[in-house]
Amino acid sequence: MNDMIFSLKLAVSGKDAKGIITEVLKLIPPNRIVLASSLSAEDQVLTHIVCSAVEKPRIFTIDTGRLFPEIYETMERSMERYGFHYEVLAPNTSEIEGMVGEHGPNLFYRSIELRKLCCSVRKIHPLMRVLSTADAWVCGLRRDQAITRTETEPIEWDDENNIIKINPLFDWSEGDVWKFIRQNDIPYNPLHDRGFRSIGCAPCTRAIGPDDDVRAGRWWWEEPEHKECGLHNRQKQN
Protein backbone atom coordinates (compact mmCIF):
# COMPACT_ATOMS: atom_id res chain seq x y z
CA MET A 1 0.00 0.00 0.00
CA ASN A 2 2.93 2.34 0.60
CA ASP A 3 3.77 2.04 -3.11
CA MET A 4 0.22 2.98 -4.12
CA ILE A 5 0.15 5.99 -1.80
CA PHE A 6 3.51 7.12 -3.20
CA SER A 7 2.30 6.68 -6.78
CA LEU A 8 -0.90 8.61 -6.11
CA LYS A 9 0.90 11.48 -4.38
CA LEU A 10 3.33 11.72 -7.26
CA ALA A 11 0.54 11.59 -9.86
CA VAL A 12 -1.61 14.33 -8.28
CA SER A 13 1.21 16.71 -7.38
CA GLY A 14 0.36 20.17 -8.68
CA LYS A 15 -3.04 19.08 -10.05
CA ASP A 16 -6.33 20.87 -9.49
CA ALA A 17 -9.40 19.04 -8.14
CA LYS A 18 -10.46 17.68 -11.53
CA GLY A 19 -6.88 16.64 -12.26
CA ILE A 20 -6.64 14.82 -8.93
CA ILE A 21 -9.78 12.82 -9.71
CA THR A 22 -8.52 12.07 -13.22
CA GLU A 23 -5.16 10.80 -12.00
CA VAL A 24 -6.69 8.69 -9.24
CA LEU A 25 -8.97 7.00 -11.77
CA LYS A 26 -5.92 5.95 -13.79
CA LEU A 27 -4.61 3.96 -10.83
CA ILE A 28 -7.76 2.73 -9.08
CA PRO A 29 -10.82 1.23 -10.89
CA PRO A 30 -13.97 3.39 -10.62
CA ASN A 31 -15.95 0.58 -8.96
CA ARG A 32 -13.39 0.54 -6.12
CA ILE A 33 -13.65 4.28 -5.43
CA VAL A 34 -16.55 5.76 -3.44
CA LEU A 35 -17.44 9.42 -3.04
CA ALA A 36 -18.80 10.26 0.40
CA SER A 37 -21.58 12.84 0.14
CA SER A 38 -23.46 14.58 2.90
CA LEU A 39 -24.92 16.85 0.18
CA SER A 40 -22.70 19.66 1.44
CA ALA A 41 -21.58 22.40 -0.95
CA GLU A 42 -18.18 20.72 -1.22
CA ASP A 43 -19.71 17.32 -1.90
CA GLN A 44 -21.91 18.81 -4.61
CA VAL A 45 -18.79 20.17 -6.30
CA LEU A 46 -17.20 16.72 -6.16
CA THR A 47 -20.38 15.07 -7.41
CA HIS A 48 -20.26 17.35 -10.46
CA ILE A 49 -16.59 16.52 -11.11
CA VAL A 50 -16.92 12.78 -10.54
CA CYS A 51 -20.05 12.47 -12.68
CA SER A 52 -18.23 14.17 -15.53
CA ALA A 53 -15.35 11.68 -15.23
CA VAL A 54 -17.13 8.38 -14.53
CA GLU A 55 -20.09 6.85 -16.37
CA LYS A 56 -21.38 4.98 -13.32
CA PRO A 57 -19.97 6.68 -10.23
CA ARG A 58 -20.27 5.22 -6.75
CA ILE A 59 -21.59 8.03 -4.56
CA PHE A 60 -22.88 7.16 -1.12
CA THR A 61 -24.69 9.09 1.55
CA ILE A 62 -25.56 8.16 5.12
CA ASP A 63 -29.16 8.67 6.17
CA THR A 64 -28.75 9.07 9.92
CA GLY A 65 -32.48 9.35 10.53
CA ARG A 66 -32.10 12.90 11.87
CA LEU A 67 -31.54 14.83 8.61
CA PHE A 68 -33.17 18.05 7.40
CA PRO A 69 -35.90 17.58 4.74
CA GLU A 70 -33.87 19.85 2.45
CA ILE A 71 -31.15 17.22 2.22
CA TYR A 72 -33.56 14.74 0.64
CA GLU A 73 -34.73 17.43 -1.76
CA THR A 74 -31.12 18.07 -2.78
CA MET A 75 -30.61 14.35 -3.29
CA GLU A 76 -33.54 14.22 -5.70
CA ARG A 77 -32.36 17.23 -7.68
CA SER A 78 -28.82 15.87 -7.88
CA MET A 79 -29.89 12.46 -9.16
CA GLU A 80 -32.10 14.11 -11.76
CA ARG A 81 -29.31 16.44 -12.89
CA TYR A 82 -26.51 13.85 -13.11
CA GLY A 83 -28.38 10.62 -13.85
CA PHE A 84 -27.16 8.40 -11.00
CA HIS A 85 -28.52 6.92 -7.78
CA TYR A 86 -26.91 7.26 -4.38
CA GLU A 87 -25.86 4.25 -2.37
CA VAL A 88 -27.86 5.04 0.78
CA LEU A 89 -26.54 3.69 4.07
CA ALA A 90 -28.62 3.64 7.24
CA PRO A 91 -27.84 2.85 10.90
CA ASN A 92 -28.55 -0.59 12.33
CA THR A 93 -32.07 -0.55 13.76
CA SER A 94 -31.22 -2.55 16.87
CA GLU A 95 -28.31 -0.21 17.67
CA ILE A 96 -30.57 2.83 17.37
CA GLU A 97 -33.23 1.22 19.53
CA GLY A 98 -30.71 0.27 22.21
CA MET A 99 -29.04 3.68 22.27
CA VAL A 100 -32.24 5.72 22.35
CA GLY A 101 -33.86 3.33 24.81
CA GLU A 102 -30.97 3.76 27.24
CA HIS A 103 -30.03 7.41 26.73
CA GLY A 104 -33.03 9.12 25.10
CA PRO A 105 -33.37 10.69 21.64
CA ASN A 106 -31.30 13.83 22.35
CA LEU A 107 -28.42 12.26 24.27
CA PHE A 108 -25.84 14.24 22.27
CA TYR A 109 -26.52 17.46 24.19
CA ARG A 110 -25.46 15.95 27.53
CA SER A 111 -21.80 15.09 26.95
CA ILE A 112 -19.14 14.73 24.28
CA GLU A 113 -19.04 11.00 24.99
CA LEU A 114 -22.76 10.56 24.33
CA ARG A 115 -22.60 12.78 21.24
CA LYS A 116 -19.78 10.63 19.88
CA LEU A 117 -21.78 7.50 20.68
CA CYS A 118 -24.67 8.84 18.59
CA CYS A 119 -22.30 9.73 15.75
CA SER A 120 -20.77 6.26 15.90
CA VAL A 121 -24.11 4.48 15.68
CA ARG A 122 -25.67 6.78 13.08
CA LYS A 123 -22.61 7.55 10.91
CA ILE A 124 -19.43 5.60 11.57
CA HIS A 125 -20.86 2.08 11.60
CA PRO A 126 -22.67 2.58 8.25
CA LEU A 127 -19.49 4.19 6.88
CA MET A 128 -17.44 1.14 7.80
CA ARG A 129 -19.82 -1.07 5.81
CA VAL A 130 -19.48 0.87 2.57
CA LEU A 131 -15.72 1.43 2.90
CA SER A 132 -15.22 -2.32 3.18
CA THR A 133 -16.28 -2.50 -0.49
CA ALA A 134 -13.72 0.03 -1.76
CA ASP A 135 -10.00 0.75 -2.03
CA ALA A 136 -10.33 4.54 -1.76
CA TRP A 137 -12.85 7.12 -0.69
CA VAL A 138 -13.20 10.70 -1.91
CA CYS A 139 -14.13 13.42 0.59
CA GLY A 140 -14.84 17.15 0.50
CA LEU A 141 -12.44 18.15 3.28
CA ARG A 142 -10.82 21.57 3.08
CA ARG A 143 -7.97 22.87 5.21
CA ASP A 144 -9.73 26.08 6.20
CA GLN A 145 -12.96 24.38 7.31
CA ALA A 146 -11.88 23.77 10.88
CA ILE A 147 -8.96 23.62 13.29
CA THR A 148 -9.18 19.82 13.06
CA ARG A 149 -8.58 19.88 9.27
CA THR A 150 -5.65 22.25 8.78
CA GLU A 151 -3.24 19.44 7.87
CA THR A 152 -5.45 17.83 5.22
CA GLU A 153 -3.51 16.53 2.22
CA PRO A 154 -4.80 15.56 -1.26
CA ILE A 155 -3.79 11.93 -0.71
CA GLU A 156 -3.85 10.38 2.75
CA TRP A 157 -3.88 6.97 4.35
CA ASP A 158 -6.97 6.55 6.53
CA ASP A 159 -5.58 4.43 9.33
CA GLU A 160 -8.95 4.19 11.08
CA ASN A 161 -10.60 2.52 8.09
CA ASN A 162 -7.54 0.97 6.42
CA ILE A 163 -8.22 2.72 3.11
CA ILE A 164 -6.84 5.46 0.85
CA LYS A 165 -8.49 8.85 1.33
CA ILE A 166 -8.67 11.42 -1.47
CA ASN A 167 -9.29 15.11 -0.69
CA PRO A 168 -9.41 16.96 -4.04
CA LEU A 169 -10.60 20.24 -2.46
CA PHE A 170 -7.94 20.28 0.26
CA ASP A 171 -6.65 23.77 -0.67
CA TRP A 172 -9.96 25.36 -1.77
CA SER A 173 -11.51 28.27 0.10
CA GLU A 174 -15.21 28.55 0.83
CA GLY A 175 -15.31 31.23 -1.86
CA ASP A 176 -13.77 28.83 -4.38
CA VAL A 177 -16.52 26.30 -3.65
CA TRP A 178 -19.35 28.76 -4.24
CA LYS A 179 -17.74 30.24 -7.33
CA PHE A 180 -17.56 26.75 -8.87
CA ILE A 181 -21.17 25.98 -7.90
CA ARG A 182 -22.46 29.17 -9.53
CA GLN A 183 -20.32 28.80 -12.65
CA ASN A 184 -21.62 25.27 -13.23
CA ASP A 185 -25.19 25.74 -11.99
CA ILE A 186 -24.78 22.89 -9.49
CA PRO A 187 -27.77 21.94 -7.29
CA TYR A 188 -27.18 22.81 -3.64
CA ASN A 189 -28.99 22.62 -0.32
CA PRO A 190 -31.28 25.67 0.05
CA LEU A 191 -30.38 25.83 3.75
CA HIS A 192 -27.11 27.42 2.66
CA ASP A 193 -29.11 30.47 1.62
CA ARG A 194 -30.49 30.72 5.16
CA GLY A 195 -27.18 30.92 7.02
CA PHE A 196 -26.41 27.20 7.34
CA ARG A 197 -22.80 27.09 6.12
CA SER A 198 -22.07 23.54 7.33
CA ILE A 199 -24.96 21.08 7.55
CA GLY A 200 -25.22 17.83 9.48
CA CYS A 201 -28.03 16.27 11.48
CA ALA A 202 -30.85 18.72 12.26
CA PRO A 203 -30.56 18.70 16.08
CA CYS A 204 -26.81 19.38 15.88
CA THR A 205 -26.79 22.13 13.24
CA ARG A 206 -27.87 25.77 13.31
CA ALA A 207 -27.51 28.88 11.18
CA ILE A 208 -24.56 31.21 11.81
CA GLY A 209 -23.38 34.64 10.76
CA PRO A 210 -21.14 35.41 7.78
CA ASP A 211 -18.19 36.26 10.04
CA ASP A 212 -18.42 33.09 12.14
CA ASP A 213 -16.16 30.10 11.63
CA VAL A 214 -17.65 27.94 8.86
CA ARG A 215 -18.37 25.06 11.27
CA ALA A 216 -19.52 27.20 14.21
CA GLY A 217 -23.07 25.96 13.72
CA ARG A 218 -22.10 22.31 14.16
CA TRP A 219 -22.22 21.00 17.76
CA TRP A 220 -22.10 24.64 18.88
CA TRP A 221 -22.04 23.63 22.56
CA GLU A 222 -18.60 21.99 22.18
CA GLU A 223 -15.10 23.41 21.85
CA PRO A 224 -13.73 23.66 18.25
CA GLU A 225 -11.09 20.96 18.75
CA HIS A 226 -13.85 18.42 19.49
CA LYS A 227 -16.00 19.16 16.43
CA GLU A 228 -15.61 15.95 14.48
CA CYS A 229 -18.06 13.06 14.40
CA GLY A 230 -15.31 10.47 13.91
CA LEU A 231 -15.66 10.14 10.14
CA HIS A 232 -12.56 12.27 9.64
CA ASN A 233 -10.15 11.59 12.47
CA ARG A 234 -6.62 12.58 11.57
CA GLN A 235 -4.71 9.79 9.86
CA LYS A 236 -1.27 8.40 10.23
CA GLN A 237 0.69 9.25 7.09
CA ASN A 238 2.68 6.76 5.04
Buried (B, 14 or more C-beta within 10 A) or exposed (E): EEEBBEBBBEBBEEBBBBBBBBBBBEBBEBEEBBBBBBBBBBBBBBBBBBBEBBEEBBBBBBBBEBBBEBBEBBBEBBBEBBEBEBBEBEBEEEBBEEBBEEBEEEBBEEEEEBBBBBBBBBBBBBBBEBBEEBBBBBBBBBBBBBEBBEEBBBBBBBBBBEBBBBBBBBBBBBEBBBEBBEEEEBBBBEBBEEEBBBBBBBEBBEBBEEEEBBBBBBBEEBEEEEBBBEBBEBBEEB
